[in-house]
């Protein structure tokens, strides 16, 4: 636990320092906003540490064991039905989805939630079939995104932003660890009994496309052309008691939401434990303790980011955009984006899983560097959109064309990981800090919130697809050179290694 807390502290500290530095220089913020932000930062550190510990102890083992047990049944219909039910139930319980539903104009919340959940369920089944029959992920993605951009031209602008945002919010801290681990378990049924590294990934990628397509189709049905958003109000916090009263109701609210999200996963596990797994008591107890850690950590994390970080993000964006040199939004936004991705709880889970499955070929450090650069670029481009009103499709279409084109020249495992990374990077920190940051800036320059600010989630989900695959391309080039004629010094090192092994023996 100490190790996890220190890791989360190292992840949250840089963005906290940047905001505090700006608050005493360019953008002096009210003391109430700073107090909320600092309290939120403390909750973030504790929550992220407990969550990652709980994910290691419970979420990942549950997903892997359920996936592996499903493959042992060898019943195609049962596995497909289980994947669909798991996708629907877990998505409906994702806390960020209800926030998205409240922001969607002209559609009942339950209709949107069901639409998104069905999209995730269907594409989770597609991901399973892809593992079973060895279908090429890049071809599936090309077909899916071609359909996405074709339908996008017939959908109102307000639905366009919501649809691309849906792909990010549904792959949150609850769904990512479980679905990724489920993918590791299901990968055992790969074509011809072989499971390549790329089959362990790609589930998040496909589960991110499903909601986009389903919400776009919903937009064509409803045909809403307008909408509004609820302006963010900055609370007054004159005393420490008032500060506590800001967080107290949020603790209870997010505790209920997290409990509702974890309940289906725990139920699935208990059913499999009773009828199939029959784990020893010590292993069962470890998983149950991990569930408690996950529940506590995620409750603290969501309370901290929603109550503490949202006001700071909105105020910071509005003040920077109100400066005479408002172009400074772009470099400062890139700086914040570079560091803030490290505080996404699901990113830590993804990076560790990638390093484990690839046996260190793709390290956590390499993944984090790629995601940080991708996040910096996406936030910078989003700030350019806020200042200029550039339509989001003008950036998304060429961006996805590049990303899909790279799938033909990079190792397949990098394609799978890259498209997983896009969904993982656009998590709670994007929704609760970067989105309010863009909204505040948009308000200050007189832009359209629904079309200019909400596109930031789509941008955050796109850029890692390119950056991670470029890393894969560099890896392929370096590997090709390494397989050339072997230098003399490398041969000598190999001989020395063999001699040392004989001596040790």
C-alpha positions in Angstrom: 0.0 0.0 0.0 2.9 2.4 0.8 4.4 1.8 -2.6 1.0 2.5 -4.4 0.5 5.7 -2.4 3.9 6.9 -3.3 3.4 6.1 -6.9 0.1 8.0 -6.9 1.7 11.0 -5.1 4.4 11.1 -7.8 1.6 11.1 -10.5 -0.6 13.8 -8.9 2.2 16.1 -7.6 3.3 17.7 -10.9 -0.2 18.8 -12.1 -0.9 20.1 -8.5 2.3 22.1 -8.6 1.5 23.6 -12.0 -2.0 24.7 -10.9 -0.6 26.3 -7.7 2.2 28.1 -9.6 -0.3 29.5 -12.1 -2.7 30.5 -9.2 0.0 32.8 -7.7 1.3 34.2 -11.0 -0.9 34.5 -14.1 -4.3 33.4 -12.8 -4.9 34.3 -9.1 -7.8 32.1 -8.1 -10.2 32.5 -5.2 -9.1 31.0 -1.9 -12.2 28.7 -1.9 -11.2 27.2 -5.3 -7.7 26.6 -4.2 -8.9 25.0 -0.9 -11.2 22.6 -2.8 -8.4 21.8 -5.3 -5.8 20.9 -2.6 -8.3 18.8 -0.7 -9.2 17.1 -3.9 -5.5 16.4 -4.6 -5.1 14.7 -1.2 -8.1 12.5 -1.9 -6.7 11.8 -5.4 -3.4 10.5 -4.0 -5.1 8.2 -1.4 -7.9 7.1 -3.8 -5.6 6.3 -6.7 -3.2 4.4 -4.5 -6.0 2.2 -3.0 -7.6 1.7 -6.4 -4.5 0.4 -8.1 -3.8 -1.9 -5.1 -7.4 -3.2 -5.3 -7.1 -3.7 -9.1 -4.0 -5.8 -8.6 -5.6 -7.9 -5.8 -9.2 -8.3 -7.2 -10.2 -6.7 -10.5 -7.5 -8.2 -12.6 -7.6 -11.7 -11.1 -11.4 -11.8 -11.3 -11.4 -10.8 -15.0 -8.7 -13.4 -15.8 -10.3 -16.2 -13.9 -13.8 -15.5 -15.4 -12.4 -15.3 -18.9 -10.3 -18.5 -18.5 -13.3 -20.4 -17.1 -15.5 -19.2 -20.0 -13.0 -20.6 -22.5 -13.0 -24.0 -20.7 -16.7 -24.4 -21.4 -16.0 -24.4 -25.2 -19.6 -23.3 -25.8 -19.6 -20.5 -28.3 -23.1 -19.3 -27.6 -22.6 -19.2 -23.8 -19.4 -17.3 -24.0 -20.9 -14.7 -26.5 -24.0 -14.3 -24.3 -21.8 -13.9 -21.2 -19.7 -11.2 -22.9 -22.8 -9.3 -24.0 -24.3 -9.4 -20.5 -21.0 -8.4 -18.8 -20.6 -5.5 -21.2 -24.1 -4.2 -20.8 -24.2 -4.5 -17.0 -20.8 -3.0 -16.2 -21.3 -0.1 -18.7 -24.6 0.8 -17.2 -23.0 1.0 -13.8 -20.0 3.2 -15.0 -20.3 6.5 -13.0 -19.1 8.8 -15.8 -21.9 7.5 -18.1 -24.6 9.2 -16.0 -22.8 12.5 -16.3 -22.7 12.2 -20.1 -26.4 11.3 -20.1 -27.3 14.5 -18.2 -25.5 16.6 -20.8 -27.2 15.1 -23.8 -30.0 17.3 -25.2 -33.4 15.9 -26.1 -32.8 12.3 -25.1 -34.1 10.6 -21.9 -31.1 9.5 -19.7 -32.2 5.9 -19.5 -32.4 5.7 -23.3 -28.9 7.0 -23.8 -27.5 4.8 -21.1 -29.1 1.7 -22.6 -28.0 2.6 -26.0 -24.4 3.0 -25.0 -24.5 -0.2 -22.9 -25.8 -2.3 -25.7 -23.1 -0.8 -28.0 -20.4 -1.9 -25.5 -22.0 -5.4 -25.1 -22.3 -6.1 -28.8 -18.7 -5.0 -29.5 -17.4 -7.0 -26.6 -18.9 -10.0 -28.3 -17.2 -8.9 -31.5 -13.9 -8.7 -29.6 -14.4 -12.3 -28.4 -15.2 -13.5 -31.9 -12.1 -11.8 -33.2 -9.9 -13.7 -30.6 -11.7 -16.9 -31.5 -11.3 -16.8 -35.2 -8.1 -14.7 -35.4 -9.7 -11.8 -37.3 -7.3 -8.9 -38.0 -8.0 -6.0 -35.6 -6.9 -3.3 -38.1 -9.4 -4.4 -40.7 -12.2 -4.4 -38.1 -11.2 -1.0 -36.9 -11.1 0.4 -40.5 -14.6 -0.9 -41.2 -16.0 0.5 -37.9 -14.4 3.9 -38.2 -15.4 4.2 -41.8 -19.0 3.6 -40.6 -18.5 6.1 -37.8 -17.4 9.0 -40.1 -20.0 8.2 -42.7 -22.8 8.3 -40.2 -21.3 11.4 -38.6 -22.2 13.6 -41.6 -25.9 12.9 -41.0 -25.9 13.6 -37.3 -26.6 17.0 -35.6 -23.5 18.7 -34.1 -24.7 18.4 -30.5 -24.9 14.6 -30.9 -21.5 14.4 -32.7 -19.6 15.6 -29.6 -21.6 13.4 -27.3 -21.0 10.3 -29.5 -17.3 10.7 -29.5 -17.3 11.5 -25.8 -19.2 8.3 -25.2 -16.3 6.2 -26.4 -14.1 7.7 -23.7 -16.4 7.7 -20.7 -17.5 4.1 -21.0 -13.9 2.8 -20.7 -13.5 4.2 -17.2 -11.7 2.9 -14.1 -14.4 0.2 -13.4 -14.6 -1.3 -16.9 -10.9 -1.1 -18.0 -9.2 -3.4 -15.4 -12.0 -6.0 -15.7 -12.4 -6.1 -19.5 -8.6 -6.1 -20.0 -8.2 -9.0 -17.7 -11.1 -10.7 -19.3 -9.3 -10.3 -22.6 -6.2 -12.1 -21.2 -8.4 -15.0 -20.1 -10.3 -15.2 -23.4 -7.1 -15.0 -25.5 -6.5 -18.6 -24.6 -9.0 -19.6 -27.3 -7.2 -17.9 -30.1 -7.2 -19.3 -33.6 -5.4 -22.7 -33.9 -5.0 -22.8 -30.2 -2.4 -20.1 -30.3 -2.7 -16.8 -28.5 -0.5 -14.0 -29.8 0.3 -11.0 -27.6 -2.1 -8.9 -29.7 -5.0 -11.1 -28.7 -4.6 -10.0 -25.1 -5.4 -6.5 -26.1 -8.0 -4.9 -28.4 -11.1 -5.4 -26.2 -11.0 -1.8 -25.0 -10.4 -0.5 -28.5 -13.6 -2.3 -29.8 -15.6 -1.4 -26.7 -14.8 2.3 -27.4 -16.1 2.1 -31.0 -19.5 0.6 -30.0 -20.8 3.5 -28.0 -19.8 6.0 -30.7 -21.7 4.1 -33.4 -24.7 3.5 -31.1 -25.0 7.2 -30.1 -24.6 8.4 -33.7 -27.5 6.1 -34.7 -29.5 7.4 -31.8 -28.8 10.9 -33.0 -30.2 10.1 -36.4 -33.4 8.8 -34.8 -33.9 11.7 -32.4 -32.6 14.3 -34.8 -31.9 16.9 -32.0 -30.3 20.0 -33.3 -29.7 22.0 -30.2 -29.0 21.6 -26.5 -27.7 23.3 -23.5 -25.3 22.5 -20.7 -25.6 23.3 -17.0 -23.0 26.1 -16.2 -20.5 25.2 -13.5 -21.0 27.1 -10.2 -18.0 27.8 -8.0 -19.1 27.2 -4.3 -18.2 29.6 -1.5 -16.0 28.1 1.2 -15.5 30.6 4.0 -14.7 28.1 6.7 -13.3 24.6 7.1 -16.7 23.4 8.1 -18.1 24.6 4.8 -15.2 22.9 3.0 -16.2 19.6 4.7 -19.9 20.2 3.7 -18.8 20.4 0.0 -17.3 16.9 0.2 -19.6 15.1 2.6 -22.6 14.6 0.3 -20.3 13.7 -2.6 -18.7 10.9 -0.6 -22.1 9.3 -0.1 -23.2 9.8 -3.8 -20.0 8.3 -5.3 -20.0 5.5 -2.7 -23.4 4.4 -3.9 -22.4 4.7 -7.6 -19.1 2.8 -7.1 -21.0 0.1 -5.1 -23.5 -0.2 -8.0 -20.7 -0.5 -10.4 -18.8 -3.2 -8.5 -21.8 -5.2 -7.5 -22.2 -6.9 -11.0 -18.5 -7.8 -11.1 -18.7 -9.3 -7.6 -21.9 -11.2 -8.4 -20.3 -12.7 -11.5 -17.3 -13.7 -9.5 -19.3 -15.3 -6.7 -21.4 -17.3 -9.2 -18.2 -18.6 -10.9 -16.6 -19.3 -7.5 -19.6 -21.4 -6.3 -20.1 -23.4 -9.5 -16.7 -23.5 -11.3 -13.6 -21.9 -9.7 -13.8 -23.1 -6.1 -10.8 -21.1 -5.0 -9.1 -21.8 -1.7 -10.2 -19.6 1.3 -7.0 -17.6 1.4 -7.3 -16.6 -2.3 -11.0 -15.8 -1.9 -10.3 -13.6 1.1 -7.5 -11.7 -0.8 -9.9 -11.0 -3.7 -12.6 -9.7 -1.3 -10.1 -7.5 0.5 -9.1 -6.2 -2.9 -12.7 -5.3 -3.7 -12.9 -3.3 -0.5 -9.7 -1.4 -1.5 -11.1 -0.8 -5.0 -14.4 0.5 -3.6 -12.7 2.8 -1.1 -10.1 4.1 -3.5 -12.5 4.8 -6.3 -14.9 6.6 -4.0 -12.1 8.9 -2.7 -10.8 9.4 -6.2 -14.1 10.4 -7.8 -15.0 12.6 -4.9 -11.7 14.4 -5.1 -11.8 15.0 -8.9 -15.5 16.0 -9.1 -15.6 18.3 -6.1 -12.0 19.5 -5.9 -10.7 19.6 -9.5 -13.7 20.7 -11.6 -13.9 24.3 -10.1 -10.1 24.7 -10.4 -10.1 23.5 -14.0 -13.0 25.8 -15.1 -11.5 28.9 -13.3 -8.0 28.3 -14.7 -9.3 28.0 -18.2 -11.5 31.1 -18.0 -8.7 33.2 -16.5 -6.1 32.1 -19.1 -8.5 32.7 -22.0 -9.3 36.2 -20.5 -5.7 37.3 -20.7 -4.5 39.6 -23.5 -2.1 36.8 -24.4 -4.7 34.1 -24.5 -2.7 32.1 -27.0 -0.8 30.9 -23.9 -3.7 28.5 -23.4 -2.0 26.3 -26.0 1.4 25.7 -24.4 0.1 25.7 -20.9 -2.7 23.3 -21.9 0.0 21.0 -23.4 2.0 21.1 -20.2 -1.0 20.2 -18.0 -2.0 17.4 -20.4 1.5 15.9 -20.4 1.4 15.4 -16.6 -2.3 14.9 -15.9 -2.5 11.6 -17.8 -0.3 10.1 -15.1 -3.1 10.6 -12.6 -5.6 8.5 -14.6 -6.1 5.4 -12.5 -6.8 3.1 -15.5 -3.6 4.2 -17.2 -1.5 2.6 -14.5 -3.4 -0.6 -14.8 -3.0 -0.6 -18.6 0.8 0.1 -18.5 1.4 -2.7 -16.0 -0.7 -5.2 -18.0 1.2 -4.2 -21.2 4.6 -4.7 -19.6 3.5 -8.1 -18.1 2.0 -9.5 -21.3 4.9 -8.4 -23.5 7.4 -9.6 -21.0 9.1 -6.2 -20.7 9.4 -5.6 -24.4 7.0 -2.6 -24.0 7.8 -1.1 -20.7 5.6 0.9 -18.4 8.0 3.9 -18.9 7.7 3.6 -22.7 3.9 3.5 -22.5 3.7 6.5 -20.1 6.0 8.6 -22.3 3.9 7.9 -25.3 0.6 8.6 -23.5 2.0 11.8 -22.0 3.1 13.1 -25.4 -0.2 12.1 -27.0 -2.2 13.8 -24.2 -0.1 17.0 -24.6 -0.8 17.2 -28.3 -4.5 16.5 -27.9 -4.9 19.2 -25.3 -2.9 21.7 -27.3 -5.1 21.0 -30.4 -8.2 21.3 -28.3 -7.1 24.8 -27.1 -6.5 25.8 -30.7 -10.1 24.7 -31.4 -11.4 26.7 -28.5 -9.6 29.9 -29.7 -10.5 29.5 -33.4 -13.8 27.5 -33.5 -12.2 24.9 -35.7 -14.7 22.0 -36.3 -13.7 18.8 -34.5 -14.1 16.6 -37.6 -11.3 18.6 -39.4 -8.9 17.1 -36.9 -10.5 13.8 -36.2 -10.8 12.6 -39.8 -7.1 13.1 -40.8 -6.0 11.9 -37.3 -7.9 8.6 -37.6 -6.7 8.2 -41.2 -3.1 8.4 -40.0 -3.9 6.0 -37.1 -5.6 3.5 -39.3 -2.9 3.8 -42.0 -0.2 3.0 -39.4 -1.9 -0.3 -38.6 -0.5 -1.8 -41.9 3.1 -1.0 -41.0 3.5 -1.6 -37.3 3.6 -4.9 -35.3 0.0 -6.0 -34.5 0.5 -5.9 -30.8 1.3 -2.2 -31.0 -2.0 -1.6 -32.9 -4.0 -3.4 -30.3 -2.3 -1.6 -27.4 -2.6 1.8 -29.1 -6.3 1.6 -29.7 -6.8 0.4 -26.1 -4.8 3.4 -24.9 -7.1 5.8 -26.6 -10.1 4.7 -24.5 -8.1 4.4 -21.3 -6.5 7.9 -21.5 -9.8 9.7 -21.7 -10.9 8.9 -18.1 -12.1 10.8 -15.1 -9.3 13.3 -15.1 -10.3 14.3 -18.6 -13.9 14.6 -17.7 -13.4 16.5 -14.4 -10.4 18.7 -15.1 -9.6 19.1 -18.8 -13.2 19.3 -19.9 -14.0 22.1 -17.4 -10.7 23.7 -18.3 -11.9 23.8 -22.0 -15.4 25.0 -20.9 -14.0 27.9 -18.9 -11.8 28.9 -21.8 -14.7 28.6 -24.2 -17.0 30.7 -22.1 -14.3 33.4 -21.8 -13.8 33.7 -25.6 -17.5 33.4 -26.3 -17.4 30.1 -28.1 -19.9 27.2 -28.3 -19.6 24.9 -25.4 -21.3 21.9 -27.0 -19.3 21.9 -30.2 -15.9 23.5 -29.1 -15.3 22.4 -25.5 -16.8 18.9 -25.6 -14.6 17.8 -28.4 -11.6 17.6 -26.0 -12.5 14.0 -25.0 -12.5 12.9 -28.6 -9.1 14.5 -29.1 -7.7 12.8 -26.0 -8.9 9.5 -27.3 -7.4 9.9 -30.7 -3.7 11.1 -30.3 -2.5 8.0 -28.4 -3.5 5.9 -31.4 -0.9 7.6 -33.4 1.9 8.1 -30.8 1.9 4.5 -29.5 1.9 3.1 -33.1 4.8 5.4 -34.0 6.7 3.9 -31.1 5.8 0.5 -32.6 7.1 1.6 -36.0 10.4 2.7 -34.4 10.5 -0.7 -32.6 10.1 -2.5 -35.9 12.9 -0.5 -37.6 15.3 -1.1 -34.7 14.4 -4.8 -34.6 15.1 -5.1 -38.4 18.5 -3.5 -38.0 19.3 -5.7 -35.0 18.6 -8.9 -37.1 21.4 -7.9 -39.6 24.9 -9.3 -39.5 25.9 -9.8 -35.9 29.0 -7.7 -34.8 32.0 -9.5 -33.4 31.6 -7.9 -29.9 28.0 -9.3 -29.6 29.3 -12.8 -30.5 32.0 -12.5 -27.8 29.4 -11.5 -25.2 27.2 -14.5 -26.1 30.2 -16.9 -25.7 31.1 -15.3 -22.4 27.6 -15.7 -21.1 27.5 -19.4 -22.0 30.9 -19.9 -20.3 29.6 -18.1 -17.1 26.5 -20.3 -17.1 28.7 -23.5 -17.3 30.8 -22.2 -14.4 27.6 -21.5 -12.4 26.3 -25.0 -13.2 
